[in-house]
Amino acid sequence: MKDFFSFLGGAAVGAAIGAGIIIFSTPKTGSETRQNISDRWNSALELGRRAAREREQALWADFNTRVRAPAGLPLLDTTNGRPVGQETIV
């Protein structure tokens, strides 16, 4: 376990050093670099959110197939986890 954490720490330090070298050796201005980093960060966040939504829908569908349908229970909507046809009260 100690070796794993040593590797993980080394990888983090290496990634930080590599990112620093790339950021400081780029021919762009500071504002362009910050905008580029911000755009990439927002893109990665959106990609993660989309993947999480898709996985949640797949898990709800699997839950309906394996648990609720065989038990004769109403199926749950894959977008909000409520029984199909039930309105969301806001």
N, C-alpha and C positions, 0 to 999 in steps of 0.2 A: 504494500500500500504506500510505503514511503517513496518507492521508486516512481509510482504513478504521480504523486503530488510534486515530486522533483521535476518530472517531465512536464507536467502541467505548468508549473512556475516558469520553467525554461521556455516553453512555448509562448507564454504570455509576454515574457520579457523580449523574446525574439520578435514577436508580432509588433510590440510597441516600438522597438528600435527600427524595424522595417518601415512601419508607418511614418515614423519621424523622418527617416531618410527620404522617403518618397515625397512627403509634404514639403520638406525644405529644399529639395532638388528640382522641384517643378518650375517651369518658366512662367507660370501664371502669377498674377497679382494676388495679394492676400484675400481680397474680397471675392475674386473669382474662385480661389481655392476653397474658401469657406462656403460659397454657394454650391460648388461641386460636391463637397462633403455633405452638406445639408440635403442636396437632391438625392445623393446615394443613400443616405440614412433614411429619408422619407420613403424612398422606393423599397428599401429592405423592410421597413416597418409595414408598408402596405402589402408586400408579398407575404409576410408572416401572418398578417391579419386574414388575408384571403385563404391561405393554407389552413389556418385555424378554423375558419368558417366551413370550409369544405370537409375537414376532418370531423367537425362536430356534426354536420349533416350525415356523414357516412356512419358515425357512431349511433346517432338516433335511428337511422334506417336499420342498422344491425340490431339494435335494441328492440325495435318493433318486430322484426322478423324472428328473433330468437326468444323473446320473453313475452311481449304483450299479445301477439297474434295467437300463439299456441295456448295461452291462458284464457283467450276469449275477451281480453280487455280492449278498450278502445285504443286505437293507434295514436301515437303522439306525433305532432307536427315536427318536421325536422328543422324548422327555422326558429321555433320558440319553446319547444318542449311541452306544449300544452296539447290536450286531446284535440284531434282533428275536428274542425268545425266550431270549436270554442273560441269566442271572441276575446281579444285582449282588452281588458278594462284599464284605461289610463286615467 
